[in-house]
Amino acid sequence: MTASKRNVYLKTIPLTEAVAKMQAALDREVLLRSEVVPTHEAGGRVLAEAVFAEYSSPTFHSAAMDGIAVTAKETFTAREGAPLQLKKGISYVPVNTGNPLPEGRDAVIMIENVISVDDDTVEIETPSFPWQHVRRIGEDIVATELLFPQNQQVSPYDIGALLSAGIWEVRVWEKVRICIIPTGDEVLDFEERPEPKPGQVIESNSQVLSAMARNLDCIVDRVPPVPDVPELLEKTVAAKLDEPYHLVIICAGSSAGSKDFTRATIAKLGEVVVHGVAAMPGKPSLLGVCKDKLVAGAPGYPVSAVVCFEELLTPLISWISRKPVPSRPKVNAEITRKVPSKLGIEEFLRLSIGRVGDKYVATPLARGAGCITTMSRAQGVGRIPAQAEGIDQNAIVHTELLVEEKRLDEILVTIGSHDNTLDILSDELMGLDTPMRLASSHVGSMGGILAIKNGSCHMAGAHLFDPETNDYNFPFIKKYLPDTDVTLVNLAIRHQGFIVPKGNPQNIQSIEDLANCTIRFLNRQRGAGTRILFDYHLKEADISPASVTGYDKEEFTHMAVAVNVLTGAADTGLGIYAAAKALDLDFVPLARERYDLIIPTAYIETPQVQAVLELLQSPTFKARIEALGGYETSLTGNIMEPGIGLGE
């Protein structure tokens, strides 16, 4: 096996420059050939040569209306109140739409303007004029004229024009054919439906890229994953270059790791043109030319691979195909929190977007390049320019939409504390006759209250306990939202406690057990209601946070805490019972608490919020909540008032 060297790319270039360099390096006249296809199958294809009409359309003068064909000059005496009589076969001939115009006739009078006198006689009160309601020869198409120039993409309407003009076949550019080669020792072939073990991942990038390529009308094939063996990768790529593909995409192996062989493979089989772009995610993207064909190295992280395809390969495929680069609808949206960024790098920010009041609001999603679900959850993508150090809170971001703009009006924007019941709520909303999509961002209860204050959401989830009043949420609303009229509706009472591995090997029984410095605790982020609850119980037990190992280690959701416990990254963390149950972990109860939805009263009557309020009264919905375990629905759907507490 060949020893590897790390691929250190010290200089990156802007995306547009990378595309331009590849266009200069490729000869698309050699790369993409033309072919002849039947006209009726040419929709979406691009013409490789100009097309001229064989026939005129129509090929004869024809009636454009049902009625009678006349000679216009013989009708000039007709007047209202002084009708003119016409005789069948002598001064008129009955016609239907599309009939050839009878010899000697040059006009058609609509049947609605004809008065029948008897079987052979009619009267008219309005004269006609030459070529009235007549489709003349060549009115639409004239034989020998240019129908369409080269490189025009054939629309459904164009097919009709081509056939009408007697064009049965057209010469078009080939469809771009792509072969995708996944790589990596750790990569499992999804077709075998594997169960991954530690250190292994299920290969999915090829299918993401395949679907994106098919949206561009490409023909796509994929080979099973190739291990990290340089000779084997080179052999596989070389074989595909000998087949009729225009583009070969190597998934992963484009970065600077000791097992990243994509650059070396491209260099050996041809020329590396671009390695490293000034974009995040997507920085390690590779582009090259081998045997006059385009070869790309897509980064292994899924979001990086998506950016590579959208920002580099989509423009190149469109250029090769002679098609315009697809564009997305754009809106201006107000960003809900500050986002720092690196100078010199254009950053692509995945955003959850919805209309709140009279504006669009955009909440940044997780920025990790490995989080493909952020693309699934996003309604749009914003760009932070390379010359900017970030975006300030409440700034306006020019956003490319991943959905139709009208769909933004169907989105219920929820910012605040995470809870598993929100997943059930999301599913139920999508099952309505008029589906509503729940876009939730988990920033903690305090983050939700601040989002309400800034007008950034329709509702916020919160479970903030105030020990002085023994009440939930209202004391915090009084302090932080004194001038905002809100309505609190209970979602559920839930059980919080310590999530521990099956069998509770550390024998954790109470919060006092965390003070011995041997148990690795995983905390929630600052502002989270769960963290506030934990701090309250630490204070009650007279335990210093400094004595809790892992107090400064943070996660943003209950399920993330549970996963860390499941994998051994932590011994315990505070969370809800439903998260422990979902992963078959054990649970040590600590407290019951009330989880409410804080809703600005101004939005109570909106369709999205009304849909939520109706669902909260549904016995089916309540049953689904209780089935999660660790929830009580005695207050679900009730409007909360100060002093209710847990309703006991």
PAROLO-350589 format. One line per 10 residues: number of its first residue (from 1); their letters; for each residue x, y, z of C-alpha. Coordinates in pm, 1 decimal. Each point is the difference from the previous one (the first is absolute). Layout:
N
NUM = A = X:Y:Z | ...
This chain:
648
1 = MTASKRNVYL = 0.0:0.0:0.0 | 129.1:344.5:-91.5 | 93.6:227.2:289.6 | -203.4:320.8:9.2 | 89.7:360.8:56.2 | -234.2:256.6:142.7 | -157.7:235.2:-255.2 | 58.2:342.4:151.0 | -174.6:269.3:-204.6 | 114.4:335.8:130.5
11 = KTIPLTEAVA = -179.6:223.1:-251.1 | -368.9:-0.8:-72.4 | -177.7:185.9:-280.1 | -352.0:145.7:-29.0 | -271.1:-225.9:-134.6 | -55.3:206.1:-314.6 | 371.3:-11.4:-78.5 | 4.2:-376.6:47.4 | -287.1:-39.9:-249.4 | 170.6:230.7:-250.7
21 = KMQAALDREV = 328.3:-192.9:26.2 | -179.5:-326.1:-73.7 | -185.1:147.9:-296.3 | 335.4:112.5:-141.4 | 150.7:-345.8:58.2 | -283.7:-195.8:-163.4 | -86.8:-25.4:-369.4 | -375.8:-47.2:13.2 | -17.0:-47.1:-378.5 | 203.5:-317.1:44.5
31 = LLRSEVVPTH = -156.3:-97.9:331.4 | -367.7:10.1:-97.9 | -122.6:-128.6:-336.8 | -334.2:38.2:-172.4 | -263.9:-260.9:-78.6 | -328.5:-18.6:-188.1 | -319.8:-67.1:196.8 | -368.2:-11.1:-96.3 | -156.0:343.4:33.8 | -273.6:-121.5:233.8
41 = EAGGRVLAEA = 269.3:-125.7:240.9 | 212.4:316.6:-11.7 | -156.8:188.8:291.2 | 269.5:154.8:220.0 | 278.8:-78.0:-245.2 | 221.9:267.2:-155.4 | 13.0:41.5:-377.4 | 345.4:-60.6:-148.0 | -88.0:180.7:-323.4 | -249.9:250.0:-132.8
51 = VFAEYSSPTF = -337.7:-134.0:-110.9 | -186.5:132.9:-306.1 | -365.9:-66.9:-80.6 | -84.2:-259.4:-261.6 | -366.4:100.2:-23.3 | -208.7:307.7:61.3 | -258.4:-0.3:275.5 | -274.9:7.1:-84.3 | 56.5:-131.7:-351.6 | -330.1:147.1:-120.9
61 = HSAAMDGIAV = -235.7:286.8:80.0 | -230.7:-132.1:271.0 | -301.1:108.2:203.4 | 94.4:127.4:345.5 | -360.1:-16.5:126.0 | -317.3:-202.5:-45.9 | -234.7:193.6:-230.6 | -39.6:83.7:-368.1 | 265.3:76.0:-261.7 | -80.9:304.8:-211.7
71 = TAKETFTARE = 153.0:243.3:-243.3 | 60.2:312.0:205.4 | -87.2:257.2:-264.8 | -344.3:-161.3:-44.4 | -88.2:75.2:364.1 | 78.0:372.2:13.0 | -367.6:107.2:-18.9 | -102.1:-185.5:316.3 | -119.1:232.5:276.8 | -167.7:-27.6:336.9
81 = GAPLQLKKGI = -373.3:24.3:-68.7 | 60.6:-64.3:-371.4 | 126.0:-358.4:-14.7 | 154.5:-153.0:-310.0 | -130.2:-340.9:-115.6 | 250.3:-258.6:-124.2 | -75.2:-321.1:-190.1 | 171.9:-328.0:77.5 | 236.7:-110.9:-272.6 | -33.0:332.1:-178.6
91 = SYVPVNTGNP = 108.6:270.9:242.6 | 115.1:-212.6:296.0 | 130.5:-346.0:89.7 | -33.4:-148.7:354.2 | 340.7:-72.0:159.4 | 139.9:-133.3:329.5 | 318.5:106.5:170.2 | 297.7:-137.3:-190.9 | -185.8:-65.2:-328.8 | 177.0:114.5:-316.9
101 = LPEGRDAVIM = -138.5:332.1:-120.4 | -223.6:-71.7:-303.1 | 117.3:125.1:-336.6 | -85.8:365.1:-55.0 | -73.1:74.5:366.3 | 221.5:233.4:207.2 | -179.3:44.4:333.9 | -188.4:-190.9:269.7 | -295.3:130.6:200.5 | -40.2:-160.3:342.9
111 = IENVISVDDD = -311.7:-213.1:38.7 | -103.2:218.8:294.8 | -43.8:292.5:-242.5 | -205.6:-195.5:-253.0 | -385.1:-4.0:5.8 | -155.9:-306.1:-161.4 | -302.2:72.8:-220.1 | -48.5:-345.8:-151.2 | 215.5:-298.2:-95.2 | 166.5:190.4:-284.7
121 = TVEIETPSFP = -26.3:364.6:109.5 | 169.8:200.9:272.5 | 12.5:364.4:95.7 | 287.0:212.6:128.0 | -13.6:351.1:145.3 | 373.3:72.4:3.7 | 232.3:2.1:-301.1 | 319.4:-204.2:-0.9 | 344.5:107.8:-110.3 | 261.3:-191.4:-204.1
131 = WQHVRRIGED = 167.8:-284.2:195.4 | -229.9:40.9:297.7 | 23.9:-314.5:218.7 | 224.4:-171.9:-252.8 | 333.2:-169.0:69.0 | 206.5:75.7:-307.6 | 262.8:-226.3:-152.1 | 323.4:34.7:203.4 | -164.7:210.2:269.0 | 197.6:-196.5:263.7
141 = IVATELLFPQ = 289.3:-150.3:-194.3 | 131.9:63.9:-350.4 | 186.4:-279.4:-176.8 | 382.3:46.9:-6.7 | 3.4:259.7:280.9 | 219.4:-46.9:308.0 | -201.2:-171.2:269.0 | 264.1:-21.0:272.2 | 371.6:84.4:15.4 | 267.3:-236.8:121.2
151 = NQQVSPYDIG = 35.4:-52.0:376.3 | -365.8:72.4:73.1 | -148.2:-226.9:263.1 | -311.3:-170.1:-134.8 | -314.5:84.0:198.5 | -331.4:-189.9:-19.3 | -132.2:282.7:-218.7 | 300.5:-29.4:-230.6 | -85.9:-364.0:-64.8 | -338.4:111.5:-131.5
161 = ALLSAGIWEV = 161.2:259.5:-226.6 | 254.8:-250.3:-131.8 | -259.3:-263.0:-86.3 | -229.8:260.7:-154.5 | 288.3:102.1:-225.7 | 64.6:-359.3:-112.9 | 311.9:-58.7:209.5 | -6.2:-365.3:105.7 | 352.5:-22.2:141.4 | 242.9:250.4:150.5
171 = RVWEKVRICI = 371.5:-2.1:69.4 | 68.7:69.3:366.3 | 293.8:-7.5:235.2 | 48.3:-320.6:193.5 | -113.0:-20.5:358.6 | 294.1:30.2:237.5 | 89.8:-346.2:129.7 | 150.7:-21.6:347.5 | 165.2:-279.7:194.2 | 27.8:39.5:376.9
181 = IPTGDEVLDF = 267.3:-192.2:190.3 | -36.3:-9.0:381.9 | 322.9:-68.1:188.3 | 117.2:-83.2:351.0 | 82.7:-298.2:220.0 | -263.7:116.0:248.8 | -275.6:30.5:-259.4 | -274.0:-265.5:-12.4 | -203.6:-62.9:-314.9 | -358.4:106.9:70.9
191 = EERPEPKPGQ = -129.6:-256.7:-250.3 | 99.6:-273.9:244.1 | -208.6:162.1:276.5 | 287.7:-18.5:249.2 | 1.5:68.0:373.1 | 295.3:232.5:63.6 | 246.3:-67.5:279.9 | 219.7:260.1:170.4 | 220.8:163.9:-261.6 | -231.6:-90.7:-288.2
201 = VIESNSQVLS = -248.1:213.1:-197.3 | -268.9:-86.9:-251.3 | 83.2:136.1:-344.6 | -264.2:252.2:-104.4 | 180.6:286.8:-171.6 | -13.4:-174.8:-336.1 | -378.2:-8.5:15.2 | -28.3:364.6:102.8 | 219.0:99.9:-294.3 | -179.9:-243.4:-232.8
211 = AMARNLDCIV = -337.3:154.8:78.7 | 139.6:350.0:-49.6 | 154.2:-103.6:-333.7 | -323.8:-156.2:-120.5 | -173.4:328.3:77.9 | 236.6:142.4:-263.3 | -117.5:-272.5:-242.5 | 328.7:-190.5:22.4 | 38.9:-376.9:-33.2 | 166.0:-130.6:317.4
221 = DRVPPVPDVP = 165.9:-327.6:94.7 | 169.7:-94.7:324.5 | 251.7:-268.9:91.4 | 26.6:-170.3:342.0 | 233.1:169.5:249.2 | 371.7:-32.9:-79.6 | 235.7:-58.8:298.2 | 284.4:238.3:80.7 | 248.0:-182.7:-223.2 | 167.1:239.2:-248.9
231 = ELLEKTVAAK = 55.1:-262.7:-267.2 | -361.1:-116.8:16.3 | -137.1:354.6:-15.7 | 222.0:80.5:-297.7 | -111.1:-316.2:-179.8 | -368.2:76.5:63.0 | 23.9:361.8:-117.3 | 203.8:-95.7:-307.8 | -259.3:-260.8:-97.9 | -285.2:251.5:27.6
241 = LDEPYHLVII = 192.4:255.4:-206.2 | 7.1:-257.5:-281.4 | -378.7:-27.5:12.7 | -235.2:257.6:-155.0 | -18.8:228.3:303.4 | 54.9:373.5:-18.1 | 54.8:48.9:373.1 | 144.3:-227.5:267.1 | -59.7:101.3:361.8 | 215.9:-152.6:272.2
251 = CAGSSAGSKD = -176.4:27.0:334.7 | 233.7:76.6:294.4 | 376.9:-14.4:8.3 | 43.2:359.3:-120.9 | 131.5:149.7:325.1 | 340.6:-12.7:167.1 | -23.6:-327.4:189.2 | 250.8:-281.7:-25.5 | -264.3:-213.7:-175.6 | -121.0:268.6:-241.7
261 = FTRATIAKLG = 108.0:-130.7:-340.5 | -229.1:190.8:-236.7 | 249.2:272.9:-92.1 | 279.1:-248.3:-69.1 | -233.9:-210.8:-213.5 | -110.6:294.9:-213.7 | 358.4:122.2:-34.5 | 115.7:-341.8:-115.1 | -278.1:-40.5:-256.9 | -8.0:360.1:-116.1
271 = EVVVHGVAAM = 27.2:349.4:147.7 | -120.6:156.7:324.2 | -139.3:344.2:-89.4 | -156.9:105.4:331.7 | 64.4:-124.3:353.1 | -152.0:210.3:272.1 | -267.1:268.5:-32.5 | -68.2:299.3:221.0 | -329.8:-137.8:125.3 | -125.9:-156.4:319.9
281 = PGKPSLLGVC = -123.1:-272.1:-8.2 | 165.0:-135.6:-315.1 | 358.2:121.8:37.2 | 178.7:-327.6:-99.4 | -180.5:-28.1:-337.1 | 210.3:-131.5:-288.0 | -38.1:48.5:-375.9 | 212.9:-145.9:-276.5 | 16.2:-117.6:-360.2 | 79.5:-359.0:-93.7
291 = KDKLVAGAPG = -24.6:-126.1:-359.1 | -185.3:319.1:-97.2 | -265.4:-75.8:263.0 | -98.0:186.0:315.4 | 100.9:-174.1:322.4 | -108.9:133.5:338.0 | 91.2:-82.2:356.2 | -297.2:73.1:225.6 | 80.3:36.9:372.7 | -112.0:-280.7:228.3
301 = YPVSAVVCFE = -213.5:211.5:231.8 | -351.7:2.4:-148.4 | -66.6:375.3:13.6 | 345.1:67.1:-147.4 | -84.0:-242.0:-280.6 | -328.7:182.0:-62.1 | 175.5:338.7:-19.9 | 259.8:-149.0:-235.5 | -275.1:-127.2:-229.4 | -219.0:310.6:11.4
311 = ELLTPLISWI = 269.6:264.4:-27.8 | 255.7:-174.3:-224.6 | -150.0:-295.0:-182.3 | -344.1:144.1:-71.1 | 143.6:302.4:-187.1 | 242.0:-228.2:-186.6 | -267.1:-256.3:-91.9 | -226.0:282.8:-117.8 | 283.2:147.5:-208.0 | 84.5:-336.2:-153.6
321 = SRKPVPSRPK = -369.5:-61.5:-72.7 | -50.1:350.9:-146.6 | -272.2:63.0:257.0 | -44.6:300.3:229.8 | 112.0:-52.6:357.5 | -312.6:-71.3:210.0 | -101.1:283.9:227.8 | -199.4:-3.5:321.9 | -257.7:247.3:124.5 | 146.9:253.4:241.5
331 = VNAEITRKVP = -138.2:193.1:296.6 | 139.7:237.8:256.8 | -24.8:-136.6:353.0 | 88.6:134.5:343.2 | 254.1:-221.4:172.7 | -88.4:-90.3:358.6 | 348.2:-12.5:151.5 | 354.2:116.5:-64.4 | 212.7:-229.6:-214.5 | 380.3:47.2:-2.3
341 = SKLGIEEFLR = 199.2:-112.2:-302.1 | 357.7:-17.4:-126.9 | 138.6:269.0:-225.9 | 101.5:-121.7:-344.0 | -250.4:-285.6:-9.5 | -347.6:16.2:-152.3 | -222.0:-186.9:244.9 | -328.0:-170.2:-83.7 | -244.6:26.3:285.8 | -292.9:-240.6:24.2
351 = LSIGRVGDKY = -308.9:183.8:119.7 | -340.5:-86.9:138.8 | -231.7:264.7:-146.5 | -362.0:96.4:49.8 | -223.8:304.0:-15.5 | -63.4:153.6:340.5 | -231.8:297.6:-19.7 | 100.9:212.9:-296.3 | 357.2:-127.5:-37.3 | 197.9:-312.4:-72.4
361 = VATPLARGAG = 221.2:-117.7:284.6 | 296.6:-232.2:-41.1 | 148.6:-206.7:280.0 | 347.1:-148.0:-65.4 | 17.4:-378.1:29.3 | 301.5:-203.0:113.0 | 305.1:86.9:-207.0 | 176.4:-337.3:5.6 | 88.1:-128.9:-346.6 | -98.0:-350.8:109.3
371 = CITTMSRAQG = -361.2:89.1:89.2 | -202.3:-94.7:-308.0 | -325.0:43.4:194.9 | 64.2:374.2:7.4 | -56.9:-5.7:-376.1 | -320.2:-198.0:51.2 | -125.8:246.2:262.6 | 109.2:317.4:-178.9 | -235.4:211.0:-208.2 | 282.3:210.6:-134.6
381 = VGRIPAQAEG = 372.1:66.0:-24.1 | 169.2:329.9:73.1 | 349.4:104.4:-97.6 | 248.5:180.8:218.3 | 235.4:180.8:-239.7 | 370.6:-74.2:20.8 | 72.1:360.3:98.0 | -238.5:-8.8:299.7 | 73.3:-119.8:352.1 | -355.5:-116.6:50.3
391 = IDQNAIVHTE = -359.0:122.6:19.2 | -146.5:200.9:285.0 | -323.8:-95.2:171.2 | -306.2:150.7:-171.5 | 201.2:70.6:-316.7 | -171.4:-63.0:-333.0 | 135.8:-303.1:-185.7 | -53.9:-55.8:-371.6 | -114.8:-361.0:2.5 | -30.9:-263.2:-273.9
401 = LLVEEKRLDE = -307.9:-209.3:66.6 | 0.4:-379.2:-4.6 | -382.8:1.5:-10.5 | -261.8:200.7:-186.1 | -49.8:342.8:154.4 | -369.5:-63.7:63.0 | 97.5:-292.6:225.8 | 152.6:243.1:248.0 | -351.0:112.6:93.5 | -77.2:-357.2:111.2
411 = ILVTIGSHDN = 291.4:-20.2:242.8 | -45.0:24.9:374.6 | 318.6:155.1:136.5 | 80.0:-135.6:347.1 | 309.6:103.5:192.8 | 80.8:-108.0:352.4 | 44.5:-308.2:213.7 | 31.8:-340.2:-161.0 | -256.3:-267.3:77.7 | -79.6:-331.6:-167.5
421 = TLDILSDELM = -369.5:87.7:-13.1 | 85.0:261.4:-263.3 | 79.6:-288.3:-237.6 | -350.8:-137.1:52.6 | -146.9:346.8:-45.4 | 197.3:40.7:-322.7 | -127.6:-332.3:-134.1 | -362.0:75.1:91.7 | 15.7:344.4:-163.4 | 118.9:-154.5:-325.5
431 = GLDTPMRLAS = -290.3:-244.9:11.2 | -264.8:273.8:-9.5 | -216.2:62.4:-308.1 | 197.1:322.4:-37.8 | 347.1:-109.8:112.5 | 207.5:230.2:217.4 | 374.0:-45.6:43.1 | 154.2:50.3:342.7 | 344.0:162.7:-22.1 | 151.3:-26.7:346.0
441 = SHVGSMGGIL = 334.0:131.6:123.2 | 130.6:-119.4:335.0 | 162.1:290.5:182.7 | -132.3:-59.4:350.2 | -292.8:153.5:185.9 | 169.2:337.8:49.6 | 95.6:7.9:-365.6 | -366.8:-54.2:-84.2 | -110.8:289.6:222.2 | 253.7:227.5:-167.3
451 = AIKNGSCHMA = -124.2:-114.7:-342.3 | -353.6:100.9:104.7 | 136.1:337.7:109.0 | 168.4:50.6:-337.9 | -309.9:-104.1:-195.1 | 183.7:-298.0:-151.0 | -246.9:-285.5:52.9 | -364.8:-100.2:26.0 | 56.2:-180.0:329.1 | 270.4:-109.6:241.3
461 = GAHLFDPETN = 27.9:-312.5:214.7 | 101.3:67.0:361.6 | 18.5:-181.4:334.8 | 161.8:258.2:226.7 | -50.8:-69.0:369.1 | 8.4:287.3:249.4 | 65.0:-130.3:354.8 | -109.9:324.2:165.1 | -356.4:-24.4:-136.3 | -0.7:-377.1:-56.3
471 = DYNFPFIKKY = -137.2:78.9:-345.5 | 104.5:-48.6:-361.3 | 79.4:252.7:-275.0 | -214.9:293.4:120.6 | 266.9:154.8:225.2 | 244.1:-3.6:-292.8 | -257.8:144.5:-238.7 | -71.6:279.3:246.2 | 370.6:78.8:15.9 | 99.3:-35.3:-366.5
481 = LPDTDVTLVN = -327.2:66.7:-187.6 | -167.5:274.7:205.3 | -144.8:173.9:-305.4 | -95.1:-306.4:-207.6 | -349.0:-147.1:14.1 | 38.8:-378.4:-0.3 | -217.3:-304.2:60.4 | 141.5:-311.1:166.0 | -142.1:-337.3:-101.2 | 120.6:-318.4:165.3
491 = LAIRHQGFIV = 147.2:-269.3:-221.0 | 69.8:-256.1:273.3 | 136.5:-68.5:345.6 | 320.8:-195.6:-37.0 | 238.4:-196.2:220.3 | 362.3:114.4:23.3 | 278.7:-209.2:144.2 | 341.7:-152.7:-50.7 | 40.2:-202.3:-319.1 | 236.3:-289.2:78.4
501 = PKGNPQNIQS = 123.5:-312.0:-182.3 | -203.2:-317.3:20.9 | 43.2:-148.6:344.9 | 122.8:331.6:144.2 | 360.3:-123.7:42.6 | 104.6:309.0:201.1 | -298.8:-53.2:233.6 | -107.3:363.3:-30.6 | -292.2:60.5:234.5 | -3.7:375.7:61.2
511 = IEDLANCTIR = 165.4:326.1:-91.3 | 238.5:-40.6:294.7 | 169.9:-287.2:-187.5 | 134.4:246.9:-256.6 | 217.3:179.4:253.7 | 262.7:-274.6:31.8 | 180.4:114.3:-322.2 | 7.4:-353.3:-145.3 | -331.2:10.5:-191.4 | 20.1:167.6:-343.2
521 = FLNRQRGAGT = -300.8:227.6:-32.6 | -129.4:156.3:-324.1 | -176.7:332.4:40.9 | -249.3:193.1:-213.3 | 79.2:337.6:-155.8 | -32.1:325.5:192.4 | -355.0:133.7:-4.4 | -151.8:-346.7:-27.4 | -276.6:-67.5:251.1 | 160.1:-335.2:78.0
531 = RILFDYHLKE = 323.4:172.8:96.1 | -185.8:250.2:217.5 | -175.1:-293.4:168.2 | 334.7:-174.6:55.9 | 156.4:314.9:144.9 | -296.1:37.6:236.7 | 42.8:-353.7:132.0 | 377.4:47.5:32.1 | -64.6:305.8:213.8 | -259.0:-184.1:208.7
541 = ADISPASVTG = 253.2:-278.0:61.3 | 276.9:254.0:74.5 | 217.6:-138.9:-282.3 | 238.9:226.8:-189.4 | -16.1:-32.8:-380.7 | 382.0:-16.9:2.4 | -20.0:-333.6:182.1 | -208.8:-156.9:-278.8 | 225.9:-157.2:-262.9 | -129.4:105.8:-341.8
551 = YDKEEFTHMA = -213.9:290.5:119.8 | 152.1:210.2:-281.5 | -70.2:-264.4:-266.6 | -320.2:92.5:-183.6 | -257.5:-149.8:-236.0 | -310.5:158.1:-151.6 | -265.7:-273.1:15.2 | -117.7:-277.9:229.3 | 63.9:-258.1:-271.7 | 357.6:124.2:-45.5
561 = VAVNVLTGAA = 58.5:-51.1:372.8 | -147.8:-348.4:-20.5 | 217.9:-94.4:-299.4 | 313.0:109.4:187.8 | -96.9:-220.8:292.8 | -79.9:-290.2:-233.5 | 340.6:20.8:-170.0 | 194.9:40.6:326.1 | 106.2:356.8:-67.1 | -166.3:95.5:329.2
571 = DTGLGIYAAA = -113.7:-188.5:308.1 | -316.6:202.2:42.4 | -181.6:318.3:-91.9 | -324.3:166.4:103.1 | -284.3:-60.0:-242.9 | -353.1:-119.8:-50.2 | -112.7:-356.9:55.5 | -119.5:-30.5:-361.9 | 356.0:48.4:-127.9 | 130.4:-277.5:228.4
581 = KALDLDFVPL = -284.4:-232.2:-101.4 | 56.0:66.5:-371.7 | 357.7:-135.3:24.7 | -75.6:-271.8:255.2 | 196.4:173.8:275.6 | -80.5:16.7:369.4 | -136.8:304.1:176.5 | 31.6:139.7:352.5 | -288.9:246.0:65.6 | 79.1:347.0:130.9
591 = ARERYDLIIP = -302.5:225.7:-60.4 | -331.9:51.4:-179.0 | -31.3:322.3:-195.9 | -242.4:187.8:-222.0 | 82.4:56.2:-366.5 | -202.1:285.6:-152.1 | -32.1:162.7:-339.1 | 41.1:378.2:25.2 | -203.9:157.3:-280.7 | -12.7:370.8:-81.7
601 = TAYIETPQVQ = -371.2:76.7:22.7 | 24.7:183.4:-333.4 | 58.3:-338.0:-169.6 | -271.3:-199.1:178.6 | -237.3:27.1:-296.3 | 254.6:-93.3:-267.3 | -72.1:-328.8:-180.8 | 322.7:-157.9:129.0 | -68.6:71.3:367.4 | -367.7:-90.2:-28.5
611 = AVLELLQSPT = 102.1:-337.1:-143.5 | 223.6:-59.1:304.2 | -272.2:97.0:248.2 | -246.8:-238.5:-163.6 | 251.5:-285.2:6.8 | 66.5:55.3:370.2 | -365.0:-84.4:67.7 | 19.2:-323.7:-199.4 | -16.5:-324.3:204.3 | 212.4:-167.7:-268.2
621 = FKARIEALGG = 272.9:259.3:37.7 | -4.0:-28.4:379.4 | 21.5:-378.8:-24.6 | 306.7:28.5:-221.8 | 166.7:227.5:256.6 | -70.5:-240.0:286.2 | 130.8:-292.3:-205.1 | 344.9:161.0:0.2 | 22.3:-58.3:373.2 | 74.8:255.1:267.1
631 = YETSLTGNIM = -279.5:239.3:-99.1 | -329.9:101.6:155.7 | -273.5:169.5:-205.3 | -233.4:117.5:277.9 | 69.9:364.0:-94.3 | 65.4:-46.8:-372.6 | -181.3:262.6:-207.2 | -99.3:209.1:303.3 | 75.2:370.6:16.5 | 236.5:56.9:291.8
641 = EPGIGLGE = -30.3:271.0:262.5 | 248.3:109.6:269.5 | -10.4:-227.5:304.2 | -125.7:-314.8:-173.1 | 336.2:-172.3:41.3 | -44.2:-370.4:-75.2 | -375.4:26.1:44.2 | -3.1:-179.3:331.8
